[in-house]
Amino acid sequence: MEMIMSNPEAEVAVMAAHDQFWQSYARRDLDSRFAVCAEDVTFFGTGLHERAVGKAQYRAMNQKGVDQFPHAFTIEYIWSEVRIWGEVAWVEGDTYWIIGTGKTGSKDLIRQTTILKKVNERWLVAHVHGSDPDYRLREGEHMTHGRVFARNAELEREVVERTRELREAKKRTDDLLLNILPEEVAEELKAKGHADAKHFDQVTILFTDFKGFTEASEKLSPQELVEELNTCFKAFDGLITERGIEKIKTIGDAYMCAGGLPVPSSSTPTGVVQAALEMQAFMVARKKERDALGKPAFEMRVGIHTGPVVAGIVGVKKFAYDIWGDTVNTASRMESSGEVGQVNISESTYALVKNEPGLTFTPRGKVQAKGKGEMEMYFVGRG
């Protein structure tokens, strides 16, 4: 049979027959209902069946149905859909059957399907079927056609919202991870589940240490001491970030960072030296502020050395990006062999920055460094 894709006139005639059938049924009017002969008609409230043979029309529902449910009721259409194939039509929809009012009333949700056939230019009901809609969103809630679409829209909104929340959570997680690890290492860790340690030929390491930390800790409460450390280290974080230098860690009152890793071109030895000078300038200004308030203040030594290191993360819990090698030890000795308010650099760092404009150098000659013997050192400043 050829399907009529769009025939408003036929659809109106089909719905008129459909409505006459169901509204007469709701009125409990047996004579007003009609059906095509020799077709099954199912009364979906009671499961009754009839077969009419050799008649053009007959009562669609027998008297038993009216005897069981004698009172008229109201049918309220929620939605309906019509499809027509030549001389056969199909109507499906959800309706509310409203019986009575108040506490004794009821409102039942029914899914009904009605098959009609065109006989002598009249649409007649051939078969009906009905049931409670079997779509359930949650316990005790029926889903009508309209509610299905509404729920789908609601689910789509929830998916969009959950996706947004997941993206925001991922961004927070990524930002937190980037606070712990360099971006390249973090990406490798996410992709592989681990990050390989790498060798770097030339890394410039900076160490700081506060003089008077022990004395200050005796005069300040633990909270005040941590707050002052945090103020200084936050300032250092900002200074090195501007120059592409990687923070490695803090150990008590010591601060350690390195230039030239994990991307060698991210910073230069000169950039590390400039950052060290800016750190000292910050500490001098901070001491003046604290002295004016009568509060303990820190003074600082800074040491810098350049050389090869291995960098990476080790372990699987509370991992941190770290560097290893004799270069680290030597940089630490540059700090401990320095003086308050000065930036002390090794001979290897001096060789890399000595020709940079704006920097001045004071040779210190050979200075005894613990565990290293005598080493050439230089104080660096701004000209």
GIWO-V724991 format. One record per residue. N is the residue number from 1. PSI is psi in whole degrees, 0 to 359 (NA if undefined). NEAR is the number of other C-alpha atoms within 10 Angstrom. D_FIRST is the distance of its C-alpha to the first C-alpha in Angstrom with 1 decimal. Layout:
n:N psi:PSI near:NEAR d_first:D_FIRST
n:N psi:PSI near:NEAR d_first:D_FIRST
This chain:
n:1 psi:139 near:8 d_first:0.0
n:2 psi:130 near:9 d_first:3.8
n:3 psi:132 near:12 d_first:6.4
n:4 psi:110 near:15 d_first:9.4
n:5 psi:321 near:9 d_first:12.2
n:6 psi:112 near:10 d_first:14.9
n:7 psi:83 near:10 d_first:15.2
n:8 psi:323 near:10 d_first:18.5
n:9 psi:316 near:8 d_first:18.7
n:10 psi:321 near:18 d_first:15.6
n:11 psi:322 near:18 d_first:16.7
n:12 psi:317 near:12 d_first:20.1
n:13 psi:319 near:14 d_first:19.0
n:14 psi:313 near:27 d_first:17.0
n:15 psi:329 near:19 d_first:20.2
n:16 psi:316 near:12 d_first:22.4
n:17 psi:318 near:19 d_first:21.0
n:18 psi:312 near:20 d_first:21.0
n:19 psi:322 near:13 d_first:24.6
n:20 psi:317 near:16 d_first:25.8
n:21 psi:308 near:21 d_first:24.7
n:22 psi:323 near:17 d_first:26.4
n:23 psi:324 near:18 d_first:29.4
n:24 psi:325 near:16 d_first:30.2
n:25 psi:318 near:22 d_first:30.0
n:26 psi:329 near:21 d_first:32.4
n:27 psi:355 near:16 d_first:34.7
n:28 psi:37 near:21 d_first:34.6
n:29 psi:101 near:16 d_first:33.6
n:30 psi:321 near:19 d_first:31.9
n:31 psi:339 near:12 d_first:31.4
n:32 psi:350 near:16 d_first:29.5
n:33 psi:152 near:22 d_first:26.6
n:34 psi:161 near:21 d_first:23.8
n:35 psi:164 near:26 d_first:20.8
n:36 psi:145 near:24 d_first:18.3
n:37 psi:158 near:20 d_first:20.1
n:38 psi:28 near:16 d_first:19.9
n:39 psi:148 near:14 d_first:18.5
n:40 psi:140 near:17 d_first:20.6
n:41 psi:120 near:25 d_first:22.2
n:42 psi:121 near:20 d_first:24.2
n:43 psi:107 near:18 d_first:27.2
n:44 psi:351 near:17 d_first:27.6
n:45 psi:331 near:14 d_first:31.3
n:46 psi:352 near:11 d_first:32.4
n:47 psi:24 near:11 d_first:29.9
n:48 psi:150 near:13 d_first:29.8
n:49 psi:146 near:13 d_first:27.1
n:50 psi:156 near:16 d_first:26.6
n:51 psi:126 near:13 d_first:24.7
n:52 psi:129 near:17 d_first:24.6
n:53 psi:129 near:12 d_first:24.6
n:54 psi:20 near:9 d_first:24.7
n:55 psi:145 near:10 d_first:24.8
n:56 psi:322 near:13 d_first:22.6
n:57 psi:157 near:16 d_first:23.9
n:58 psi:172 near:21 d_first:26.2
n:59 psi:126 near:16 d_first:27.9
n:60 psi:325 near:28 d_first:25.7
n:61 psi:140 near:22 d_first:28.7
n:62 psi:174 near:14 d_first:31.8
n:63 psi:335 near:12 d_first:35.3
n:64 psi:322 near:11 d_first:36.2
n:65 psi:320 near:17 d_first:34.3
n:66 psi:325 near:17 d_first:36.3
n:67 psi:322 near:10 d_first:39.4
n:68 psi:321 near:10 d_first:39.1
n:69 psi:79 near:13 d_first:38.2
n:70 psi:336 near:13 d_first:39.8
n:71 psi:139 near:12 d_first:40.3
n:72 psi:155 near:17 d_first:37.9
n:73 psi:177 near:18 d_first:36.8
n:74 psi:136 near:17 d_first:35.2
n:75 psi:124 near:21 d_first:31.8
n:76 psi:114 near:13 d_first:32.1
n:77 psi:132 near:12 d_first:28.9
n:78 psi:314 near:16 d_first:29.4
n:79 psi:160 near:13 d_first:26.0
n:80 psi:153 near:16 d_first:22.4
n:81 psi:135 near:13 d_first:19.1
n:82 psi:134 near:15 d_first:15.9
n:83 psi:141 near:19 d_first:12.3
n:84 psi:128 near:22 d_first:9.6
n:85 psi:95 near:13 d_first:5.8
n:86 psi:251 near:13 d_first:5.9
n:87 psi:14 near:17 d_first:8.2
n:88 psi:136 near:20 d_first:8.5
n:89 psi:152 near:24 d_first:11.1
n:90 psi:127 near:20 d_first:13.2
n:91 psi:126 near:19 d_first:16.8
n:92 psi:147 near:19 d_first:19.3
n:93 psi:169 near:19 d_first:22.9
n:94 psi:138 near:24 d_first:26.6
n:95 psi:156 near:20 d_first:29.0
n:96 psi:130 near:16 d_first:32.7
n:97 psi:109 near:17 d_first:33.8
n:98 psi:113 near:17 d_first:37.2
n:99 psi:119 near:17 d_first:39.5
n:100 psi:185 near:14 d_first:43.1
n:101 psi:168 near:9 d_first:45.3
n:102 psi:208 near:7 d_first:48.2
n:103 psi:333 near:6 d_first:49.2
n:104 psi:354 near:7 d_first:47.4
n:105 psi:168 near:9 d_first:44.1
n:106 psi:158 near:14 d_first:41.2
n:107 psi:100 near:16 d_first:38.2
n:108 psi:138 near:11 d_first:35.5
n:109 psi:124 near:20 d_first:32.6
n:110 psi:134 near:23 d_first:29.3
n:111 psi:121 near:21 d_first:25.9
n:112 psi:140 near:18 d_first:23.3
n:113 psi:128 near:19 d_first:19.6
n:114 psi:125 near:21 d_first:18.1
n:115 psi:129 near:23 d_first:14.8
n:116 psi:152 near:25 d_first:14.3
n:117 psi:141 near:22 d_first:12.5
n:118 psi:118 near:16 d_first:13.0
n:119 psi:120 near:13 d_first:15.5
n:120 psi:48 near:7 d_first:17.7
n:121 psi:11 near:9 d_first:16.9
n:122 psi:139 near:13 d_first:18.0
n:123 psi:124 near:24 d_first:16.4
n:124 psi:146 near:25 d_first:17.8
n:125 psi:128 near:28 d_first:18.3
n:126 psi:326 near:22 d_first:16.8
n:127 psi:140 near:19 d_first:18.1
n:128 psi:149 near:20 d_first:20.4
n:129 psi:142 near:17 d_first:22.0
n:130 psi:159 near:18 d_first:24.9
n:131 psi:169 near:13 d_first:27.6
n:132 psi:133 near:16 d_first:30.3
n:133 psi:136 near:16 d_first:29.0
n:134 psi:13 near:12 d_first:30.1
n:135 psi:121 near:13 d_first:30.9
n:136 psi:124 near:12 d_first:34.7
n:137 psi:316 near:12 d_first:36.7
n:138 psi:175 near:8 d_first:39.9
n:139 psi:122 near:6 d_first:41.4
n:140 psi:6 near:7 d_first:40.4
n:141 psi:118 near:11 d_first:38.1
n:142 psi:147 near:17 d_first:34.4
n:143 psi:114 near:20 d_first:32.1
n:144 psi:171 near:23 d_first:29.6
n:145 psi:314 near:19 d_first:26.9
n:146 psi:322 near:14 d_first:29.4
n:147 psi:328 near:15 d_first:32.2
n:148 psi:312 near:15 d_first:30.3
n:149 psi:320 near:12 d_first:30.1
n:150 psi:318 near:13 d_first:33.7
n:151 psi:321 near:15 d_first:34.8
n:152 psi:316 near:12 d_first:33.3
n:153 psi:320 near:12 d_first:35.2
n:154 psi:318 near:13 d_first:38.2
n:155 psi:321 near:12 d_first:37.9
n:156 psi:319 near:12 d_first:37.6
n:157 psi:319 near:12 d_first:40.8
n:158 psi:320 near:12 d_first:42.5
n:159 psi:316 near:12 d_first:41.6
n:160 psi:316 near:12 d_first:43.1
n:161 psi:316 near:12 d_first:46.1
n:162 psi:322 near:12 d_first:46.6
n:163 psi:317 near:12 d_first:46.3
n:164 psi:316 near:12 d_first:48.9
n:165 psi:320 near:12 d_first:51.1
n:166 psi:320 near:12 d_first:50.8
n:167 psi:318 near:12 d_first:51.7
n:168 psi:319 near:12 d_first:54.7
n:169 psi:320 near:12 d_first:55.8
n:170 psi:319 near:12 d_first:55.5
n:171 psi:317 near:12 d_first:57.6
n:172 psi:319 near:12 d_first:60.2
n:173 psi:316 near:12 d_first:60.3
n:174 psi:318 near:16 d_first:60.7
n:175 psi:320 near:13 d_first:63.3
n:176 psi:318 near:11 d_first:65.2
n:177 psi:322 near:16 d_first:65.0
n:178 psi:344 near:15 d_first:66.3
n:179 psi:342 near:12 d_first:69.2
n:180 psi:321 near:18 d_first:70.1
n:181 psi:153 near:22 d_first:69.3
n:182 psi:152 near:19 d_first:69.2
n:183 psi:315 near:16 d_first:65.8
n:184 psi:321 near:13 d_first:65.8
n:185 psi:321 near:21 d_first:66.9
n:186 psi:316 near:19 d_first:64.3
n:187 psi:320 near:17 d_first:61.4
n:188 psi:320 near:13 d_first:62.7
n:189 psi:318 near:15 d_first:63.0
n:190 psi:323 near:12 d_first:59.4
n:191 psi:321 near:10 d_first:58.1
n:192 psi:345 near:9 d_first:60.3
n:193 psi:353 near:10 d_first:61.5
n:194 psi:165 near:17 d_first:65.0
n:195 psi:129 near:18 d_first:67.1
n:196 psi:141 near:13 d_first:69.6
n:197 psi:144 near:15 d_first:73.2
n:198 psi:149 near:13 d_first:74.2
n:199 psi:138 near:17 d_first:77.6
n:200 psi:130 near:17 d_first:78.7
n:201 psi:325 near:12 d_first:81.8
n:202 psi:104 near:17 d_first:82.8
n:203 psi:135 near:26 d_first:82.2
n:204 psi:116 near:28 d_first:84.4
n:205 psi:136 near:32 d_first:84.9
n:206 psi:130 near:31 d_first:86.3
n:207 psi:141 near:25 d_first:87.9
n:208 psi:159 near:25 d_first:89.3
n:209 psi:139 near:22 d_first:91.5
n:210 psi:131 near:19 d_first:93.0
n:211 psi:141 near:17 d_first:96.7
n:212 psi:13 near:13 d_first:97.8
n:213 psi:317 near:18 d_first:94.6
n:214 psi:316 near:11 d_first:96.5
n:215 psi:319 near:12 d_first:98.9
n:216 psi:323 near:16 d_first:96.0
n:217 psi:336 near:14 d_first:94.2
n:218 psi:338 near:11 d_first:97.3
n:219 psi:343 near:12 d_first:97.4
n:220 psi:151 near:14 d_first:93.7
n:221 psi:159 near:11 d_first:91.4
n:222 psi:320 near:11 d_first:88.7
n:223 psi:314 near:8 d_first:86.1
n:224 psi:321 near:13 d_first:88.2
n:225 psi:314 near:16 d_first:88.8
n:226 psi:320 near:15 d_first:85.1
n:227 psi:321 near:12 d_first:84.3
n:228 psi:319 near:16 d_first:86.9
n:229 psi:316 near:16 d_first:85.7
n:230 psi:320 near:13 d_first:82.1
n:231 psi:315 near:11 d_first:83.3
n:232 psi:314 near:18 d_first:85.0
n:233 psi:327 near:17 d_first:82.3
n:234 psi:321 near:11 d_first:79.6
n:235 psi:318 near:14 d_first:81.7
n:236 psi:318 near:21 d_first:82.1
n:237 psi:315 near:16 d_first:78.3
n:238 psi:320 near:11 d_first:77.7
n:239 psi:317 near:19 d_first:80.4
n:240 psi:328 near:23 d_first:79.2
n:241 psi:322 near:13 d_first:75.5
n:242 psi:334 near:11 d_first:76.5
n:243 psi:10 near:17 d_first:78.0
n:244 psi:22 near:19 d_first:75.3
n:245 psi:142 near:27 d_first:77.5
n:246 psi:124 near:23 d_first:76.0
n:247 psi:132 near:23 d_first:77.4
n:248 psi:305 near:19 d_first:78.1
n:249 psi:169 near:15 d_first:79.5
n:250 psi:142 near:13 d_first:82.1
n:251 psi:100 near:8 d_first:84.7
n:252 psi:242 near:11 d_first:86.6
n:253 psi:11 near:17 d_first:88.2
n:254 psi:144 near:16 d_first:87.5
n:255 psi:133 near:20 d_first:84.7
n:256 psi:131 near:20 d_first:83.4
n:257 psi:169 near:22 d_first:81.2
n:258 psi:142 near:27 d_first:80.7
n:259 psi:143 near:28 d_first:79.9
n:260 psi:12 near:23 d_first:78.2
n:261 psi:160 near:26 d_first:75.5
n:262 psi:353 near:21 d_first:72.8
n:263 psi:114 near:15 d_first:72.3
n:264 psi:328 near:13 d_first:75.7
n:265 psi:1 near:10 d_first:75.2
n:266 psi:334 near:14 d_first:74.3
n:267 psi:172 near:23 d_first:78.0
n:268 psi:161 near:22 d_first:81.5
n:269 psi:322 near:24 d_first:84.9
n:270 psi:320 near:20 d_first:86.1
n:271 psi:321 near:20 d_first:83.2
n:272 psi:317 near:26 d_first:84.3
n:273 psi:316 near:28 d_first:87.9
n:274 psi:319 near:20 d_first:86.9
n:275 psi:320 near:21 d_first:84.8
n:276 psi:319 near:27 d_first:87.9
n:277 psi:321 near:19 d_first:90.1
n:278 psi:324 near:16 d_first:87.6
n:279 psi:315 near:23 d_first:87.6
n:280 psi:321 near:21 d_first:91.4
n:281 psi:321 near:13 d_first:91.4
n:282 psi:317 near:15 d_first:89.0
n:283 psi:325 near:21 d_first:91.3
n:284 psi:315 near:16 d_first:94.4
n:285 psi:322 near:11 d_first:92.8
n:286 psi:321 near:17 d_first:91.5
n:287 psi:321 near:16 d_first:95.0
n:288 psi:318 near:13 d_first:96.5
n:289 psi:314 near:13 d_first:94.0
n:290 psi:319 near:13 d_first:94.7
n:291 psi:320 near:12 d_first:98.5
n:292 psi:332 near:9 d_first:98.4
n:293 psi:358 near:9 d_first:96.8
n:294 psi:27 near:9 d_first:99.2
n:295 psi:150 near:13 d_first:96.5
n:296 psi:146 near:18 d_first:96.6
n:297 psi:155 near:20 d_first:95.1
n:298 psi:150 near:21 d_first:94.2
n:299 psi:161 near:17 d_first:95.6
n:300 psi:145 near:23 d_first:93.9
n:301 psi:147 near:23 d_first:94.5
n:302 psi:135 near:32 d_first:92.0
n:303 psi:144 near:30 d_first:92.0
n:304 psi:138 near:34 d_first:89.9
n:305 psi:149 near:30 d_first:89.8
n:306 psi:136 near:27 d_first:87.6
n:307 psi:187 near:18 d_first:86.7
n:308 psi:147 near:17 d_first:84.1
n:309 psi:166 near:21 d_first:82.0
n:310 psi:132 near:18 d_first:79.1
n:311 psi:146 near:19 d_first:76.5
n:312 psi:195 near:20 d_first:73.5
n:313 psi:147 near:19 d_first:72.5
n:314 psi:153 near:15 d_first:73.6
n:315 psi:179 near:8 d_first:72.5
n:316 psi:354 near:9 d_first:69.2
n:317 psi:136 near:6 d_first:70.3
n:318 psi:44 near:8 d_first:71.5
n:319 psi:156 near:12 d_first:71.6
n:320 psi:148 near:16 d_first:73.2
n:321 psi:129 near:19 d_first:73.7
n:322 psi:168 near:17 d_first:77.3
n:323 psi:150 near:23 d_first:79.7
n:324 psi:155 near:13 d_first:82.3
n:325 psi:167 near:13 d_first:85.3
n:326 psi:336 near:12 d_first:88.9
n:327 psi:323 near:21 d_first:87.9
n:328 psi:315 near:25 d_first:86.8
n:329 psi:319 near:15 d_first:90.3
n:330 psi:319 near:23 d_first:92.1
n:331 psi:321 near:26 d_first:90.2
n:332 psi:322 near:24 d_first:91.2
n:333 psi:328 near:24 d_first:94.8
n:334 psi:322 near:30 d_first:94.6
n:335 psi:310 near:26 d_first:93.8
n:336 psi:338 near:19 d_first:96.5
n:337 psi:1 near:19 d_first:99.1
n:338 psi:193 near:23 d_first:98.3
n:339 psi:156 near:17 d_first:99.8
n:340 psi:135 near:17 d_first:98.5
n:341 psi:356 near:17 d_first:97.0
n:342 psi:160 near:20 d_first:96.9
n:343 psi:113 near:27 d_first:94.1
n:344 psi:124 near:34 d_first:95.5
n:345 psi:155 near:29 d_first:94.0
n:346 psi:173 near:21 d_first:94.7
n:347 psi:323 near:18 d_first:96.0
n:348 psi:323 near:15 d_first:92.6
n:349 psi:319 near:23 d_first:90.9
n:350 psi:319 near:24 d_first:93.9
n:351 psi:333 near:10 d_first:93.5
n:352 psi:339 near:13 d_first:89.9
n:353 psi:358 near:18 d_first:90.7
n:354 psi:334 near:14 d_first:94.3
n:355 psi:7 near:11 d_first:93.5
n:356 psi:129 near:9 d_first:91.0
n:357 psi:146 near:9 d_first:92.3
n:358 psi:355 near:9 d_first:93.0
n:359 psi:141 near:15 d_first:94.0
n:360 psi:152 near:15 d_first:97.6
n:361 psi:139 near:17 d_first:98.9
n:362 psi:107 near:11 d_first:101.9
n:363 psi:137 near:14 d_first:102.9
n:364 psi:356 near:12 d_first:104.0
n:365 psi:201 near:12 d_first:105.3
n:366 psi:124 near:13 d_first:104.8
n:367 psi:137 near:16 d_first:103.9
n:368 psi:125 near:14 d_first:103.9
n:369 psi:132 near:19 d_first:100.4
n:370 psi:123 near:14 d_first:100.0
n:371 psi:359 near:9 d_first:99.1
n:372 psi:349 near:11 d_first:98.9
n:373 psi:204 near:9 d_first:102.5
n:374 psi:136 near:12 d_first:103.5
n:375 psi:145 near:17 d_first:100.7
n:376 psi:132 near:17 d_first:100.8
n:377 psi:158 near:28 d_first:99.3
n:378 psi:139 near:25 d_first:98.8
n:379 psi:137 near:19 d_first:98.4
n:380 psi:143 near:22 d_first:95.9
n:381 psi:187 near:17 d_first:95.8
n:382 psi:137 near:10 d_first:94.9
n:383 psi:NA near:8 d_first:97.3
